[in-house]
Amino acid sequence: MIDSIGKLVRKQADLIPDNIALSAPNRLALSYNNLNLQVSKTMARLRSCGIGRNDRIAMVLPNGPEAATAFLSVSAAASCAPLNPSYRKAEFEFYLTDLSPNAIIVQTDFESPVRDVAKSLKIPIIELEPRIDSPAGTYDLNGELELKENGDRPAGPTDIALVLHTSGTTSRPKIVPLSHLNLCTSALNIKESLQLVPEDRCLNVMPLFHIHGLVAAILSTIASGASVICTPGFYSPSFFQWLDTHKPTWFTAVPTMHQAILSRAANNTKILEQNQLRFIRSCSAPLPPQVMSDLEVTFQVPVIEAYGMTEASHQMTSNPLPPGDQKPGSVGIRTGVEVAIMAEDDDQLLTTGEVGEVVIQGKNVMNGYAKNPEANEGAFSNDWFRTGDQGYFDADAYLFLIGRIKEIINRGGEKISPREVDEVLLDHPAVTQAVTFAMPDPSLGEDVAAAVVVNDTSVTEKELRQFTNIRLSYFKVPRRIVILDEIPKGPTGKLQRIGLAEKLGLNANSAKAVSERAKFVEPRNPVEETLATIWMEVLDIEGIGVYDRFLDLGGDSLVASQLISRLRGILDLEINLIDFFDAPTIAEQALIVQRMILNEEH
C-alpha cells in the first residue's frame, strides 16, 4: 500500500508522467511529472533552510492550484498547517500561537494581517511566488529562512503530514495531527468507493484549508491518477462556466453550495444538457432529501452522500454508486473504516436499529489531539473514537445520522433532532434553506428555533409555524422562525447550529420572559379574570398571575387543548393551538381575545 503523500505523487509520475494532474481556469495544465518535480523542489528548498520531517509549516494561500501543490509538496517534506486566508488579525494570533510553526508560507502580493502577526511572534515568513506563465501550481519559495542544511529523509507513514484545527463551535479549537498513513488510507478509500479512474476530472470548489477539499478532491484524485481542476473557490455565478469549459466528471461540495448551484440551474439549461458528470458528491453536512432529489433531476446523475470528519482524515461512510442502492437521508455504508454505534452513557456497542453515538476505528483515524490529554480522554473509549454524532444502522448496514449530540435540542426532557425539523421546513415551497437550533428558555432549558431563507417575501413566520404544526408533534414546532436573506455560515459553507441563537439575538427574549415572570400581577380586566379562572380550573392551581407562562405551570399540548375547548365554550371564540402557544401568558391571550371580540362586533 502507498503510505505517504510523496510516494503517491512519485508513483503516478513513474506510471503516467505526461497525464494531467492538475489544471485551473485560464492556466496551463500541470503533468504528474512536473508535479513530482515541484514536490522535489519544495523539499530541497525546505531542507536547505533546516526544515525536516514533523516541523510545522503554516500556510496562508488563496484557493487555487498553488494551494493544492503546496499542500502536496510541503506535507511530503514537513507538517503542513493550512489556515483560512480570510482570518482576521486576532484569529491569526490565536492559531499561530497555538501551532507554534517553524515558518509560515504566504503568497506574494497577498494582502493579509498574517504578516504583521508572524513578525510579532517572530515566525519566519516564506514568500510563495506563483509562476503564472508556467503550468498551474508551479511556484518559487523565497524568504527569511537562514541556510542551515537538513539532510532529513522524506516524510514517512507515521510522520505528521497535515495539521488542522477542529471548528471550536462549543469549546477551544483542538489541534488534529494527521499522519501520511491516515491521509493515504482515506484517499484510497474514497478512490474505491467512487470508483475513480485516470480518466476522471474533479472540479474542486471546496476551500483548501479544509479536510474535505484537501482529501476528497485533491488527494483522492492523485491516488487515482486522475486530474483535478483547481478553481479560486466556490463562486456560484462561475460554476456553470467551469462546468462547460473543463467538462468535469464529478465534483464534491457541501449542501449550501449545492443549493446555490440549483438556484442558477434554470438559466444554464444548454450547459446542463452537455455536462459530462457521472456523479455528484455531498459531504461535511447533512444533505436534505429535497436537495438530493433536485440535484438528480437537474443533472441526471446519481448524488452520493458521504460522511466525514477531520479526525478521520475525512471519509468514513458513503452511499455506493449504482447499481448499489442509494438511500436518501442515509450517509451510506462503511468505506474501509470500522464504524459502530455505542451507548452514550457507557462503552456498550449497540445493535441494528438502536440509536447511540457513532464511533470509529481504522488506519485513517488520528491517534489523538495534540497537547490535549483531557480531550483525548473523553474522545476515545476502548480504542474507539467517539465522533459526537448520534445515529443508527438499518438492517442493510446503512448509517443514518440524527444529529450532533451537542446539537440535539433538549426541550424540557424532550429530545428533538434539528434535522427532522429542517426537512419539514424545506418541504414548504417558499423555503430554500433552513437550519433548526436550540434557543435558551428559562423554564424548559432549551426551546426550538429555526432560521430560513425564502423565495417568496409574502410568506410569514406564522404561516411557516402553521405548516410545521400539522407535520410535527407540537413540542417539535419551532417557537421562533427567523426569516433571513442569508443564514450565517462557517468558513467552509456549512450551516452552523451552535451559537446561532446568540448571533440572531434570541437570548434577549428569554431574559425579558424571566423579568416579567418575576413579578406577580393579578388580573386587571374582565377578560383576564375569565382567562385566569379557566386556567386555574384546568391546571388545578390557585393564584395564577397574568404574566405566568402556561408551560411554566406544568401545561402541555393536551392541557392546552382542554383550555381551548373551555375558551370555545365560554367565550364562543375559536383559538387555534399555534395562537395559544404564541401567546403563552394570560396577558397576551387576553389581547388576542379582545381583538377577536372587536372583529366579531364589526
VEXDREN-2710 file (C-alpha; in Angstrom, 1 decimal):
% VEXDREN-2710
k/r/px/py/pz
1/MET/0.0/0.0/0.0
2/ILE/1.2/3.5/-0.8
3/ASP/1.5/5.1/2.7
4/SER/2.9/8.6/2.2
5/ILE/2.0/11.6/0.0
6/GLY/5.4/11.8/-1.5
7/LYS/5.2/8.1/-2.6
8/LEU/1.7/8.7/-4.0
9/VAL/3.0/11.5/-6.3
10/ARG/6.1/9.7/-7.3
11/LYS/4.2/6.5/-8.2
12/GLN/1.9/8.5/-10.6
13/ALA/5.0/10.3/-12.1
14/ASP/6.6/7.0/-12.8
15/LEU/3.4/5.4/-14.3
16/ILE/1.8/8.3/-16.1
17/PRO/4.3/11.1/-16.3
18/ASP/2.6/13.0/-19.1
19/ASN/-1.0/12.7/-17.8
20/ILE/-2.6/15.9/-16.4
21/ALA/-2.5/16.0/-12.6
22/LEU/-3.9/19.5/-12.1
23/SER/-5.4/22.4/-14.1
24/ALA/-7.0/25.7/-13.4
25/PRO/-9.1/28.3/-15.2
26/ASN/-7.0/30.2/-17.7
27/ARG/-3.8/28.4/-16.8
28/LEU/-1.6/25.7/-18.5
29/ALA/-2.1/22.2/-17.2
30/LEU/0.4/20.5/-14.8
31/SER/1.5/17.0/-15.6
32/TYR/2.3/14.3/-13.0
33/ASN/6.0/14.6/-13.9
34/ASN/6.0/18.3/-13.3
35/LEU/4.0/17.9/-10.1
36/ASN/6.7/15.5/-8.8
37/LEU/9.4/18.0/-9.8
38/GLN/7.6/20.7/-7.8
39/VAL/7.4/18.4/-4.7
40/SER/11.1/17.6/-5.0
41/LYS/12.0/21.3/-5.5
42/THR/10.0/22.3/-2.4
43/MET/11.5/19.6/-0.3
44/ALA/15.0/20.7/-1.3
45/ARG/14.3/24.3/-0.6
46/LEU/12.9/23.5/2.9
47/ARG/15.7/21.1/3.7
48/SER/18.2/23.8/2.7
49/CYS/16.6/26.0/5.4
50/GLY/16.9/23.4/8.1
51/ILE/13.3/22.2/8.0
52/GLY/12.7/18.5/8.4
53/ARG/10.0/15.9/9.0
54/ASN/7.3/16.9/11.5
55/ASP/8.4/20.5/11.6
56/ARG/5.2/22.6/11.2
57/ILE/4.8/24.9/8.3
58/ALA/1.7/27.1/8.4
59/MET/0.3/28.2/5.0
60/VAL/-1.9/31.2/4.1
61/LEU/-2.7/30.9/0.4
62/PRO/-5.8/31.8/-1.6
63/ASN/-7.7/28.9/-3.1
64/GLY/-6.3/27.7/-6.4
65/PRO/-3.6/25.5/-7.9
66/GLU/-0.7/26.7/-5.8
67/ALA/-2.7/25.9/-2.6
68/ALA/-3.1/22.3/-3.9
69/THR/0.5/21.7/-5.0
70/ALA/1.9/23.5/-1.9
71/PHE/-0.2/21.1/0.3
72/LEU/1.2/18.1/-1.5
73/SER/4.8/19.4/-1.6
74/VAL/5.1/20.8/2.0
75/SER/3.4/17.7/3.5
76/ALA/5.9/15.4/1.7
77/ALA/8.7/17.2/3.5
78/ALA/7.3/18.5/6.8
79/SER/3.9/19.0/8.5
80/CYS/1.6/21.3/6.6
81/ALA/-0.8/23.5/8.5
82/PRO/-3.1/25.5/6.1
83/LEU/-5.0/28.4/7.6
84/ASN/-8.1/30.2/6.3
85/PRO/-6.7/33.2/4.3
86/SER/-9.7/35.3/5.3
87/TYR/-8.9/35.2/9.1
88/ARG/-8.6/38.5/10.9
89/LYS/-5.6/39.6/13.0
90/ALA/-7.0/38.2/16.3
91/GLU/-7.7/34.8/14.7
92/PHE/-4.2/34.6/13.2
93/GLU/-2.7/35.4/16.6
94/PHE/-4.6/32.6/18.2
95/TYR/-3.9/29.9/15.5
96/LEU/-0.2/30.8/15.0
97/THR/0.4/30.9/18.8
98/ASP/-1.4/27.6/19.2
99/LEU/0.5/25.9/16.3
100/SER/4.0/27.4/17.1
101/PRO/5.1/26.8/13.4
102/ASN/8.7/26.8/12.4
103/ALA/7.8/29.0/9.5
104/ILE/4.8/30.3/7.5
105/ILE/4.3/30.3/3.8
106/VAL/2.3/33.3/2.4
107/GLN/1.6/34.0/-1.2
108/THR/3.5/37.1/-2.6
109/ASP/1.3/40.2/-3.0
110/PHE/-1.5/38.5/-1.0
111/GLU/-2.7/41.2/1.4
112/SER/-3.2/39.8/4.9
113/PRO/-2.7/40.8/8.5
114/VAL/-0.9/37.5/8.9
115/ARG/2.5/39.0/8.0
116/ASP/2.3/41.5/10.9
117/VAL/1.2/38.7/13.3
118/ALA/4.0/36.4/12.1
119/LYS/6.6/39.2/12.6
120/SER/5.3/40.0/16.1
121/LEU/5.6/36.3/17.0
122/LYS/9.0/36.0/15.3
123/ILE/7.8/33.4/12.9
124/PRO/9.9/33.4/9.7
125/ILE/7.9/34.2/6.5
126/ILE/8.4/32.3/3.3
127/GLU/7.0/34.0/0.2
128/LEU/5.4/31.7/-2.3
129/GLU/5.6/33.3/-5.8
130/PRO/3.3/31.6/-8.4
131/ARG/4.9/31.1/-11.8
132/ILE/1.9/32.5/-13.8
133/ASP/3.3/31.7/-17.2
134/SER/4.2/28.1/-16.3
135/PRO/1.8/25.2/-15.6
136/ALA/-0.7/25.8/-12.9
137/GLY/0.5/25.1/-9.4
138/THR/4.2/25.8/-10.0
139/TYR/5.9/28.3/-7.8
140/ASP/9.1/29.5/-6.2
141/LEU/9.8/29.9/-2.5
142/ASN/11.7/33.0/-1.3
143/GLY/12.0/34.3/2.2
144/GLU/13.6/34.9/5.5
145/LEU/14.9/31.4/6.5
146/GLU/18.6/31.1/7.1
147/LEU/20.6/28.5/5.2
148/LYS/21.3/25.6/7.5
149/GLU/21.2/22.3/5.6
150/ASN/19.0/19.5/6.9
151/GLY/19.6/16.1/5.2
152/ASP/16.4/14.6/6.6
153/ARG/14.7/11.9/4.5
154/PRO/11.2/12.4/3.0
155/ALA/8.3/12.1/5.5
156/GLY/7.0/8.5/6.0
157/PRO/3.8/6.8/7.1
158/THR/3.9/7.7/10.8
159/ASP/5.1/11.3/10.3
160/ILE/2.5/14.0/10.5
161/ALA/1.5/15.3/7.1
162/LEU/-1.4/17.7/7.9
163/VAL/-2.3/19.7/11.0
164/LEU/-5.8/21.2/11.2
165/HIS/-7.9/22.6/14.0
166/THR/-11.4/21.5/14.9
167/SER/-14.2/24.0/14.3
168/GLY/-14.3/25.0/18.0
169/THR/-18.1/25.9/18.0
170/THR/-18.5/24.8/21.6
171/SER/-15.1/25.0/23.0
172/ARG/-11.5/25.9/22.3
173/PRO/-10.4/24.5/18.9
174/LYS/-8.4/21.3/19.2
175/ILE/-5.3/20.5/17.1
176/VAL/-5.8/17.4/14.9
177/PRO/-2.5/15.9/13.6
178/LEU/-3.0/13.5/10.7
179/SER/-0.2/11.2/9.5
180/HIS/0.6/10.2/6.0
181/LEU/-0.9/6.8/6.6
182/ASN/-4.1/8.4/7.9
183/LEU/-4.5/10.6/4.8
184/CYS/-3.4/8.0/2.2
185/THR/-5.8/5.4/3.7
186/SER/-8.7/7.9/3.5
187/ALA/-7.8/8.9/-0.1
188/LEU/-7.6/5.3/-1.3
189/ASN/-10.9/4.5/0.5
190/ILE/-12.6/7.4/-1.4
191/LYS/-11.0/6.3/-4.7
192/GLU/-12.5/2.8/-4.2
193/SER/-15.9/3.9/-3.1
194/LEU/-16.3/6.4/-6.0
195/GLN/-14.6/4.0/-8.5
196/LEU/-12.2/6.8/-9.6
197/VAL/-10.1/6.1/-12.7
198/PRO/-7.4/8.1/-14.5
199/GLU/-10.0/9.5/-17.0
200/ASP/-11.9/11.3/-14.2
201/ARG/-11.7/15.0/-13.8
202/CYS/-12.7/16.5/-10.4
203/LEU/-13.9/20.1/-10.2
204/ASN/-12.7/21.4/-6.8
205/VAL/-14.9/24.2/-5.3
206/MET/-14.0/23.4/-1.7
207/PRO/-11.6/25.6/0.3
208/LEU/-8.1/24.1/0.5
209/PHE/-7.7/24.8/4.2
210/HIS/-10.3/22.2/5.0
211/ILE/-10.1/18.4/5.1
212/HIS/-13.0/18.0/2.6
213/GLY/-11.2/19.7/-0.3
214/LEU/-7.7/18.5/0.6
215/VAL/-8.6/14.8/0.8
216/ALA/-11.8/14.2/-1.1
217/ALA/-10.9/16.4/-4.1
218/ILE/-7.1/16.7/-4.2
219/LEU/-5.7/13.6/-2.6
220/SER/-8.2/11.1/-3.9
221/THR/-7.6/12.4/-7.4
222/ILE/-3.8/11.9/-7.1
223/ALA/-4.4/8.5/-5.6
224/SER/-6.4/7.5/-8.7
225/GLY/-4.1/9.1/-11.3
226/ALA/-6.9/11.4/-12.4
227/SER/-6.9/15.2/-12.7
228/VAL/-8.3/18.0/-10.6
229/ILE/-9.5/21.4/-11.7
230/CYS/-8.5/23.9/-9.1
231/THR/-10.9/26.9/-9.0
232/PRO/-10.4/30.1/-7.0
233/GLY/-13.1/28.7/-4.6
234/PHE/-16.8/28.3/-4.8
235/TYR/-18.5/31.1/-6.7
236/SER/-21.9/30.1/-8.0
237/PRO/-22.0/32.6/-10.9
238/SER/-18.9/30.9/-12.4
239/PHE/-19.9/27.3/-11.6
240/PHE/-21.7/26.6/-14.9
241/GLN/-18.9/28.2/-17.0
242/TRP/-16.4/26.0/-15.3
243/LEU/-18.7/23.0/-15.9
244/ASP/-18.8/23.9/-19.6
245/THR/-15.2/24.7/-20.1
246/HIS/-13.5/22.0/-18.1
247/LYS/-16.0/19.1/-18.6
248/PRO/-15.5/17.6/-15.1
249/THR/-16.8/14.1/-14.4
250/TRP/-17.6/14.8/-10.8
251/PHE/-17.4/17.4/-8.0
252/THR/-17.8/17.4/-4.3
253/ALA/-19.4/20.1/-2.1
254/VAL/-21.4/20.9/1.0
255/PRO/-25.2/21.2/0.8
256/THR/-25.3/25.0/0.9
257/MET/-23.2/25.0/-2.3
258/HIS/-25.4/22.5/-3.9
259/GLN/-28.4/24.7/-3.1
260/ALA/-26.7/27.8/-4.6
261/ILE/-25.9/25.8/-7.8
262/LEU/-29.5/24.7/-8.1
263/SER/-30.7/28.3/-7.9
264/ARG/-28.8/29.0/-11.1
265/ALA/-29.7/25.9/-13.0
266/ALA/-32.7/27.2/-14.8
267/ASN/-30.5/29.8/-16.6
268/ASN/-28.0/27.2/-17.8
269/THR/-30.1/24.5/-19.4
270/LYS/-27.8/24.2/-22.5
271/ILE/-24.7/23.6/-20.3
272/LEU/-26.7/21.1/-18.2
273/GLU/-27.7/19.2/-21.4
274/GLN/-24.0/18.8/-22.4
275/ASN/-22.5/18.1/-19.0
276/GLN/-20.2/15.1/-18.6
277/LEU/-20.7/14.4/-14.9
278/ARG/-21.1/10.8/-13.9
279/PHE/-22.0/11.6/-10.2
280/ILE/-22.1/14.4/-7.7
281/ARG/-20.8/14.0/-4.1
282/SER/-22.0/15.7/-1.0
283/CYS/-20.3/15.7/2.4
284/SER/-19.5/17.6/5.6
285/ALA/-23.1/18.4/6.5
286/PRO/-26.5/16.7/6.2
287/LEU/-27.9/16.8/2.7
288/PRO/-31.7/17.4/2.8
289/PRO/-33.5/14.7/0.7
290/GLN/-35.3/17.5/-1.2
291/VAL/-31.9/18.9/-2.4
292/MET/-30.6/15.5/-3.3
293/SER/-33.7/14.8/-5.4
294/ASP/-33.5/18.2/-7.1
295/LEU/-29.8/17.7/-8.0
296/GLU/-30.5/14.3/-9.5
297/VAL/-33.4/15.6/-11.6
298/THR/-31.4/18.7/-12.7
299/PHE/-28.1/17.0/-13.6
300/GLN/-29.5/13.5/-14.4
301/VAL/-26.7/11.8/-12.4
302/PRO/-26.6/10.0/-9.0
303/VAL/-25.9/12.1/-6.0
304/ILE/-23.6/10.4/-3.5
305/GLU/-23.9/11.5/0.1
306/ALA/-20.9/10.6/2.3
307/TYR/-19.9/11.1/6.0
308/GLY/-16.6/12.5/7.0
309/MET/-14.8/14.5/9.7
310/THR/-11.4/15.9/10.3
311/GLU/-10.3/13.4/13.0
312/ALA/-11.0/10.6/10.5
313/SER/-9.0/12.2/7.6
314/HIS/-12.4/12.9/6.1
315/GLN/-14.4/9.9/4.8
316/MET/-15.9/7.2/7.0
317/THR/-19.1/6.1/5.1
318/SER/-20.6/6.7/1.7
319/ASN/-23.6/5.7/-0.4
320/PRO/-22.5/3.5/-3.2
321/LEU/-22.6/4.3/-6.9
322/PRO/-25.2/2.5/-9.0
323/PRO/-26.0/-0.4/-9.2
324/GLY/-25.6/-0.1/-5.4
325/ASP/-28.6/1.3/-3.5
326/GLN/-28.9/5.0/-2.7
327/LYS/-30.8/5.7/0.5
328/PRO/-31.8/9.4/0.8
329/GLY/-31.3/10.6/4.3
330/SER/-28.5/8.0/4.9
331/VAL/-24.8/8.6/4.7
332/GLY/-24.3/5.1/3.3
333/ILE/-22.2/2.1/4.2
334/ARG/-18.7/1.7/5.7
335/THR/-15.8/2.5/3.3
336/GLY/-12.7/0.8/4.7
337/VAL/-13.4/2.0/8.2
338/GLU/-14.8/0.3/11.2
339/VAL/-18.0/2.1/12.3
340/ALA/-20.2/1.1/15.2
341/ILE/-22.9/2.6/17.4
342/MET/-22.0/3.0/21.1
343/ALA/-24.3/3.7/24.1
344/GLU/-23.8/7.4/25.1
345/ASP/-23.6/6.7/28.8
346/ASP/-21.2/3.7/28.7
347/ASP/-18.9/1.7/26.3
348/GLN/-21.5/-0.9/25.2
349/LEU/-21.8/-1.4/21.4
350/LEU/-25.4/-1.4/20.2
351/THR/-27.1/-3.5/17.6
352/THR/-29.0/-2.8/14.4
353/GLY/-31.7/-0.1/14.8
354/GLU/-30.5/1.1/18.2
355/VAL/-29.7/4.8/18.5
356/GLY/-26.4/5.9/20.1
357/GLU/-23.1/7.6/19.4
358/VAL/-21.3/6.8/16.2
359/VAL/-17.8/5.5/16.9
360/ILE/-14.9/4.7/14.5
361/GLN/-11.7/2.7/14.2
362/GLY/-9.2/2.4/11.4
363/LYS/-5.9/3.5/9.8
364/ASN/-7.5/6.8/8.7
365/VAL/-8.3/7.8/12.3
366/MET/-5.9/10.1/14.1
367/ASN/-4.0/8.8/17.2
368/GLY/-5.1/11.8/19.3
369/TYR/-5.4/15.5/19.6
370/ALA/-2.1/17.3/20.1
371/LYS/-1.2/18.6/23.5
372/ASN/-4.7/17.8/24.9
373/PRO/-4.8/14.8/27.2
374/GLU/-8.1/15.9/28.6
375/ALA/-9.8/16.0/25.2
376/ASN/-8.3/12.6/24.3
377/GLU/-9.6/11.0/27.5
378/GLY/-13.1/12.0/26.5
379/ALA/-12.7/11.2/22.8
380/PHE/-11.6/7.6/23.0
381/SER/-13.4/4.6/24.6
382/ASN/-11.9/1.1/24.3
383/ASP/-9.9/2.2/21.2
384/TRP/-13.0/3.6/19.5
385/PHE/-13.1/7.3/18.6
386/ARG/-16.3/8.9/19.7
387/THR/-17.5/11.2/16.9
388/GLY/-20.1/13.1/18.8
389/ASP/-22.7/12.2/16.2
390/GLN/-25.9/10.4/17.1
391/GLY/-27.2/7.7/14.7
392/TYR/-28.2/4.1/13.9
393/PHE/-27.6/1.4/11.3
394/ASP/-30.6/-0.1/9.4
395/ALA/-30.9/-3.7/8.5
396/ASP/-28.8/-3.2/5.3
397/ALA/-25.9/-1.6/7.3
398/TYR/-26.7/1.9/6.1
399/LEU/-25.8/4.6/8.6
400/PHE/-28.5/7.2/9.4
401/LEU/-27.4/10.3/11.4
402/ILE/-29.8/12.0/13.7
403/GLY/-27.5/14.9/14.5
404/ARG/-24.7/16.1/16.6
405/ILE/-25.2/15.1/20.3
406/LYS/-24.3/18.6/21.3
407/GLU/-26.9/20.0/18.8
408/ILE/-29.8/17.8/19.9
409/ILE/-32.4/20.1/21.4
410/ASN/-33.4/19.2/25.0
411/ARG/-36.8/20.8/25.4
412/GLY/-37.8/20.1/29.0
413/GLY/-36.7/16.5/28.6
414/GLU/-38.0/16.0/25.1
415/LYS/-35.1/15.3/22.7
416/ILE/-35.5/16.9/19.3
417/SER/-33.3/16.3/16.2
418/PRO/-32.8/19.6/14.4
419/ARG/-32.5/17.7/11.0
420/GLU/-36.1/16.4/11.3
421/VAL/-37.4/20.0/11.7
422/ASP/-35.1/21.2/8.8
423/GLU/-36.6/18.6/6.4
424/VAL/-40.2/19.6/7.3
425/LEU/-39.4/23.3/6.7
426/LEU/-37.7/22.5/3.4
427/ASP/-40.9/20.9/2.2
428/HIS/-42.6/24.3/2.2
429/PRO/-42.5/25.6/-1.4
430/ALA/-41.2/29.0/-0.2
431/VAL/-38.3/27.7/1.9
432/THR/-34.9/27.3/0.1
433/GLN/-32.7/26.9/3.2
434/ALA/-33.4/26.0/6.8
435/VAL/-31.4/25.4/9.9
436/THR/-33.0/24.5/13.2
437/PHE/-31.3/25.2/16.5
438/ALA/-31.7/25.5/20.3
439/MET/-32.6/28.8/21.8
440/PRO/-32.4/29.3/25.6
441/ASP/-35.7/29.1/27.5
442/PRO/-35.8/29.9/31.3
443/SER/-38.3/27.2/32.1
444/LEU/-37.6/24.4/29.6
445/GLY/-33.8/24.9/29.4
446/GLU/-34.0/24.9/25.6
447/ASP/-36.7/25.5/23.0
448/VAL/-36.8/25.0/19.2
449/ALA/-36.0/27.9/16.8
450/ALA/-35.2/28.0/13.1
451/ALA/-33.7/30.3/10.6
452/VAL/-34.9/30.1/7.0
453/VAL/-34.2/31.7/3.6
454/VAL/-37.3/32.1/1.4
455/ASN/-38.1/32.7/-2.2
456/ASP/-41.4/34.4/-1.5
457/THR/-41.3/37.6/0.6
458/SER/-45.0/37.3/1.4
459/VAL/-44.6/34.2/3.5
460/THR/-44.8/34.9/7.2
461/GLU/-43.4/33.3/10.4
462/LYS/-46.9/32.3/11.5
463/GLU/-47.6/30.6/8.1
464/LEU/-44.4/28.6/8.5
465/ARG/-45.2/27.6/12.0
466/GLN/-48.7/26.5/10.9
467/PHE/-47.1/24.4/8.2
468/THR/-44.8/22.6/10.7
469/ASN/-47.6/22.2/13.2
470/ILE/-49.6/19.8/11.0
471/ARG/-46.4/17.8/10.3
472/LEU/-44.7/17.6/13.6
473/SER/-45.6/16.9/17.2
474/TYR/-46.2/20.2/18.9
475/PHE/-43.1/20.1/21.1
476/LYS/-41.0/20.0/17.9
477/VAL/-42.7/23.0/16.3
478/PRO/-40.2/26.0/16.3
479/ARG/-41.2/28.6/18.8
480/ARG/-39.5/31.2/16.6
481/ILE/-38.8/31.1/12.9
482/VAL/-36.5/33.9/11.8
483/ILE/-36.6/34.8/8.1
484/LEU/-33.3/35.9/6.7
485/ASP/-31.7/37.0/3.4
486/GLU/-28.8/34.7/4.3
487/ILE/-28.1/32.2/7.1
488/PRO/-24.7/32.7/8.8
489/LYS/-22.3/30.0/7.7
490/GLY/-18.9/28.8/8.7
491/PRO/-15.8/29.4/6.5
492/THR/-16.4/26.1/4.6
493/GLY/-20.0/27.0/3.8
494/LYS/-21.5/24.7/6.4
495/LEU/-24.6/26.0/8.3
496/GLN/-23.7/26.1/12.0
497/ARG/-26.4/25.5/14.6
498/ILE/-24.4/26.0/17.8
499/GLY/-24.3/29.7/18.7
500/LEU/-26.9/30.7/16.2
501/ALA/-29.4/31.8/18.8
502/GLU/-26.9/34.3/20.2
503/LYS/-25.9/35.6/16.7
504/LEU/-29.6/36.2/15.9
505/GLY/-30.3/37.9/19.3
506/LEU/-32.8/35.3/20.5
507/ASN/-31.3/35.2/24.0
508/ALA/-32.8/38.6/24.8
509/ASN/-36.3/37.2/24.7
510/SER/-35.5/34.8/27.4
511/ALA/-34.2/37.5/29.7
512/LYS/-37.4/39.5/29.1
513/ALA/-39.5/36.5/30.0
514/VAL/-37.7/35.9/33.2
515/SER/-38.1/39.6/34.3
516/GLU/-41.8/39.5/33.5
517/ARG/-42.4/36.3/35.4
518/ALA/-40.5/37.6/38.4
519/LYS/-43.5/39.9/39.3
520/PHE/-46.9/38.6/40.2
521/VAL/-49.7/40.6/38.7
522/GLU/-53.4/39.9/39.3
523/PRO/-56.0/40.0/36.5
524/ARG/-56.7/43.7/35.6
525/ASN/-59.9/43.4/33.5
526/PRO/-62.8/41.1/32.9
527/VAL/-61.2/39.2/30.0
528/GLU/-58.0/38.5/32.1
529/GLU/-60.2/37.4/35.1
530/THR/-62.2/35.0/32.9
531/LEU/-59.0/33.5/31.5
532/ALA/-57.4/33.2/34.9
533/THR/-60.4/31.4/36.2
534/ILE/-60.3/28.9/33.3
535/TRP/-56.5/28.4/33.7
536/MET/-56.8/27.8/37.5
537/GLU/-59.6/25.2/37.0
538/VAL/-57.9/23.3/34.2
539/LEU/-54.4/23.4/35.7
540/ASP/-55.8/23.0/39.3
541/ILE/-53.5/25.8/40.5
542/GLU/-54.5/28.8/42.7
543/GLY/-53.3/32.3/42.3
544/ILE/-52.1/32.4/38.6
545/GLY/-50.8/35.8/37.6
546/VAL/-51.3/37.4/34.2
547/TYR/-47.5/37.0/33.4
548/ASP/-47.2/33.4/34.4
549/ARG/-46.4/31.2/31.4
550/PHE/-48.5/28.2/30.6
551/LEU/-45.6/25.8/30.2
552/ASP/-44.0/27.0/33.5
553/LEU/-47.2/26.0/35.3
554/GLY/-46.9/22.4/34.0
555/GLY/-49.0/22.8/30.9
556/ASP/-48.6/20.7/27.7
557/SER/-50.3/20.3/24.4
558/LEU/-53.0/18.0/25.9
559/VAL/-53.8/20.6/28.6
560/ALA/-53.7/23.3/26.0
561/SER/-56.4/21.5/24.0
562/GLN/-58.6/21.3/27.2
563/LEU/-58.1/25.1/27.8
564/ILE/-59.0/25.9/24.2
565/SER/-62.1/23.8/24.5
566/ARG/-63.2/25.7/27.6
567/LEU/-62.5/29.0/26.0
568/ARG/-64.6/28.0/23.0
569/GLY/-67.5/27.0/25.3
570/ILE/-67.4/30.1/27.5
571/LEU/-66.4/32.8/25.1
572/ASP/-67.7/31.3/21.8
573/LEU/-64.3/32.1/20.2
574/GLU/-62.1/29.7/18.1
575/ILE/-58.5/30.0/19.2
576/ASN/-56.1/27.5/17.4
577/LEU/-53.2/25.8/19.1
578/ILE/-50.5/27.9/17.4
579/ASP/-52.1/31.1/18.5
580/PHE/-52.4/29.7/22.0
581/PHE/-48.7/28.9/22.4
582/ASP/-47.7/32.1/20.6
583/ALA/-49.4/33.9/23.5
584/PRO/-48.2/31.8/26.5
585/THR/-49.4/34.2/29.2
586/ILE/-52.9/35.3/30.3
587/ALA/-51.9/38.9/29.5
588/GLU/-51.0/38.0/25.9
589/GLN/-54.0/35.7/25.4
590/ALA/-56.4/38.5/26.7
591/LEU/-55.2/40.8/23.9
592/ILE/-55.9/38.1/21.3
593/VAL/-59.4/37.5/22.8
594/GLN/-60.1/41.3/22.9
595/ARG/-59.1/41.6/19.2
596/MET/-61.3/38.7/18.2
597/ILE/-64.3/40.2/20.1
598/LEU/-63.8/43.5/18.4
599/ASN/-63.6/41.9/15.0
600/GLU/-66.8/40.0/15.6
601/GLU/-68.6/43.2/16.6
602/HIS/-67.5/44.9/13.4
END
